[in-house]
Amino acid sequence: MTTSIFDALSAAEAERVRSTGTPVTLPAGWSPIGERTPADKAYILTSGEVSVRKHGTEIAQLGAGQIIGESAIVNHTLRSATIVALTPIEAIHYTSEQLEQLVAEIPAFAEALSRAAAERHGEA
């Protein structure tokens, strides 16, 4: 999966999504999301790579333009995987409220999240 979450958005929509969150930098080895924890935040990666791990086993690697943590927010479930930064990463941090607001206000963003989830589960 190499497509960016921003690819399906207009320039104005992409800017709205970027400006809603808070830019953060996280070190390699950091785990911003833990499996089986409450869904309270999501990130869009702007640089770097992360490992997606389920029960301690890597199931994917994601990079710039990818969103992490959104599925549990949208589906109101506990986290299904742990995310570990493989490199230093720069990302845009979103609270669950910010992400839900963007989904409600920008249909193309909601569709992009659904598409990302489907790709991760082999349905695309």
RATA-V775497 format. One record per pair of residues at least 12 apart in sequence whose C-alpha atoms are under 6 Angstrom apart, sorted by sequence separation. I is the first residue (numbers start at 1). GAP is how many residues later the second one is. D is the distance in Angstrom with one decimal. If there is no record, write none. Layout:
I;GAP;D / I;GAP;D
This chain:
50;12;5.4 / 49;13;5.6 / 49;14;4.5 / 48;15;5.8 / 47;17;4.8 / 46;18;4.6 / 45;19;4.8 / 46;19;5.8 / 45;20;5.5 / 45;21;5.6 / 44;22;5.7 / 44;23;4.2 / 43;24;5.6 / 43;25;5.3 / 42;26;5.6 / 42;27;4.3 / 54;27;4.7 / 42;28;5.3 / 53;28;5.4 / 53;29;5.1 / 52;30;5.9 / 52;31;4.8 / 51;32;5.7 / 39;33;5.5 / 51;33;5.2 / 39;34;5.2 / 50;34;5.4 / 50;35;4.3 / 50;36;5.0 / 49;37;5.5 / 49;38;5.7 / 39;39;5.9 / 48;39;5.5 / 38;40;5.0 / 48;40;5.9 / 37;41;5.4 / 48;41;4.4 / 36;42;5.1 / 37;42;5.4 / 47;42;5.5 / 36;43;4.7 / 47;43;5.1 / 35;44;4.9 / 46;44;5.4 / 35;45;5.3 / 46;45;5.0 / 35;46;4.3 / 45;46;4.3 / 35;47;4.5 / 44;47;5.4 / 34;48;4.3 / 44;48;5.2 / 33;49;5.4 / 43;49;5.3 / 33;50;5.2 / 43;50;4.6 / 42;51;6.0 / 43;51;6.0 / 31;52;5.5 / 42;52;5.2 / 31;53;4.4 / 41;53;5.5 / 30;54;5.7 / 41;54;4.5 / 29;55;6.0 / 30;55;5.4 / 40;55;6.0 / 41;55;5.1 / 29;56;5.1 / 40;56;5.1 / 28;57;4.9 / 28;58;5.3 / 28;59;4.4 / 5;60;5.6 / 28;60;4.4 / 4;61;4.1 / 5;61;5.9 / 27;61;4.4 / 4;62;5.6 / 26;62;5.7 / 26;63;5.3 / 25;64;5.7 / 25;65;4.5 / 24;66;5.8 / 24;67;5.4 / 23;68;5.8 / 23;69;4.4 / 22;70;5.3 / 21;71;5.5 / 22;71;5.0 / 21;72;5.3 / 21;73;4.9
